[in-house]
Amino acid sequence: MKTIFSLLFLFIPLSTFASAGSSHGQTNLIAIGQGISSPTLTSTVNFSTGYTHESPVGVVYQNSWRLSAEYDQDNNADSNNNNGKTGYGAELGYGTGAAGIAAGYYTRNCTGCEGRWAGSAAAVVADIGVGLRYQKDSYTAAALFNPNGTHRVGLIAEFSSDDDNDETNNNNGIGHSVKTYGLGYSYVGSQWTFTVDASQRNYENPTKYSIRLLLSPGLMVRADFLQLSLTDEITLNNRETSTSNVDDTHHELWFGVGVGDKAWHFAGYAKYVNDMALVGSLFF
């Protein structure tokens, strides 16, 4: 939290140059937090950094057809381990601003890994966005209250088998069923967004894997065609097992930069998905 606020003064001056948003929901063009209360519309299906996948409600921010290509790279990984050095993905989606759907495919170049298909669908009913995401052995349900307002509150729940061969971005390869729950709040102004998302992961075998809490405060500023986001991921109860005496709080910063107009968008991230991630999108 201290790191986020100390960098606030580096971001705020950019808002001086801000202008009106584009037709593609400029407030949600790049990732921030865990995507619970401010999900991105450009990589909703395949990319995520929290204990759950991003909220599938993000697809409602699409106001047209969207085609996205994704790439990520881990500079430190062994090419033979289950994390893989590089990942590739693609998404196709369509939305009206009140409802949306998207499908994606993602794969990594790791031994024994299989690519996976996933899909998200959502709609806004009575100022509440509700969405579902599905991939093999994983189900995500989410709600986003006041999705187009200043104050936004998100809820999310995910159930998965956490298969060793699964390539989800938040997988630890433990081979046990996992239940994860999340809550988030975002304040969305005309030129900036402040987000606090939290999620808790509950393992099938709590004596072998500790129940952990991930807290993600984040800040985004938007200046015409440019967006910048910064998030501090804070892992609480960061222990290997529930009986471990070591209780370490771990911080990791990641940031994103986005540029584009009504027809295209490009986003680059550091430490978001692996060491580096890129997302290119076309709107038509």
ABEGO torsion letter per residue (X at the ends): XAAAAAAAAAAAAAAAABBBBBAAGAAAABBBEAGAABBBAAAAAABBABABBBBAAAAAABABBBBBBBBBBBAABBAABAAEABBBBBBBBBBAGABBBBBBBBBBBBBGBBBBBBBBBBBBBGGBBBBBBBBBGBBBBBBBBGAABABBBBBBBBBBAGBAABABAABAGAGBBBBBBBBBBBBBBAABBBBBBBBBBBBABAAABBBBBBBBBBBBBBBEABBBBBBBBBBBGBBABAABABBBBBBBBBBBBBBEBAABBBBBBBGABEABBBBBBBBX
